[in-house]
Amino acid sequence: MAGVLSGKAAIVTGGSANLGKRFATALAQDGADVMVHYNSDAKQDQAEQVAGELRGLGVRAAIRQGDLTRVEEVTGLVDATLEEFGMSINGDIGDPDDVVPVVRFLASPEARWVTAQTVYVNGGLVSPAS
């Protein structure tokens, strides 16, 4: 599927239901491949169903279970996503222009009730607490 996110991959935590499912669907509609995360065994069938719906939109989708309170499972989720979609982290540091669209969105009427006191500008890197 061609879209503004074609060639990109997203991990959607809690992607098997509710807001997570909505996020996963929106990302797929924009062309992103999606890893649908779920926590409990009880959510596996829902995660598979969501992944099937995303594939129906023309993107690649996979599922992965994990307890996100455990650093090794977070790392495993990222590694599985990179492997599944044949990607790597490019190591770009970025620049201030990368953040401007986020700030513009948060200040706009389109943000509606979304507010942000802190915007983490870390490239999505996860570092365990010391």
N, C-alpha and C positions, 0 to 999 in steps of 0.2 A: 504494500500500500504506500503510495506517495503521500507525503505530508511533511509538515515542518519538523517533525521528529524522526523522519526516516533515517536509518543508519544508526540510531541511538537505542539504548536499552535502559529500562527503568526497573527498579525493584520497588514493589508496592507492598509495604508491610500491612498485614491484616487485609490483604487484597481479596479474600474470599467472600466478603460480605460488606454491606453498609457503605460507609464513606470510602473504604479501601477499594471496593468493587467499582464505585463511581470514578475514583481516580484512575484505576487501571483501564477502565473503558475509555475515558477521555484521552489518556496517553496513547492508547492503541488507535483511537480515531485520528490522532495526529501523526500516526505512522511509527510509533515506538514499539519495539519488541518488549515484552513485559514478563518479569519473573513475579509470579503471584505467591507471596509468602502467607503461610498460615501457621498457627501455633499448636493447636491441639489435634489429635487424631480425628476427633469428631468433625473437624472442618475440612478434611481431605476431599471428600466428595464435592463439597461446595467449591473448593479451590479448583478442582478438575473441571467443574462446570464452567466457572468463570474463564479458565484458560481456553476451553473449547469455544466459548463465545468470542473471545479475543481473536483466536485463530480465524474465526468466521469473518472477522474484519480485515483479514489479509496480512496479519502480522504473526511473528513467532511468539509463542507463549509457553511457559513452563511453570511448574509449581515446586515449592520447597518448604518443608516444615522446619521450624526452628524456634528455640526459646531465646528471644532477643535480650534477655537479661544475662546471657552467657556470651562473653567476648568471642570464644571459639566458634560459637554457632553463628554469630554475626559475620565473622570472617568467612566461615563456610558458605554462608548465603551469598556473599559478594563473589567469592571464588567460583561457586557453582554458576552464578549469573554470567560471569566473564567467560567461563568455559562453554556454557550452553549456547551463547550467542556469538562466540568466536571473537571476543573483544579483549582489549587490554586498557589499562589506565595509562593515559598519555603523559601524565606528570606535569601538565601545564600549570603554571602558577596563576595565571590570569592577571587582569588589570582592573582598575576602577570601572571602566566601561562595562564590564561584565555584570556589575551590580546595579547600574542605573535602571535597567528595565524593572527590576524588583522594587526598587524604591518608588519609581514612577507608578507602578501598579498599586502599591500600598497606599499611596497618596491620592489615588483616583477614586471616583465614585464607583468604578467597577469592583473595587475591593469589598464593597458593601460592609459587612460586619467583621471582615478579617482585619485584624490589627497586628502590629508587630512591635514589641518593645526591643527585641534583639534579633538581628538578622545575622546568622552565622555565615561568614564568607570563608569557607574552608575547602571548597571544591568537593564537598561531600565525603571527605576523608574521615574515617573513624579511627580515633586513637583511644586505646583503653586508658582508664584512669590509673594514675600511678599509685 
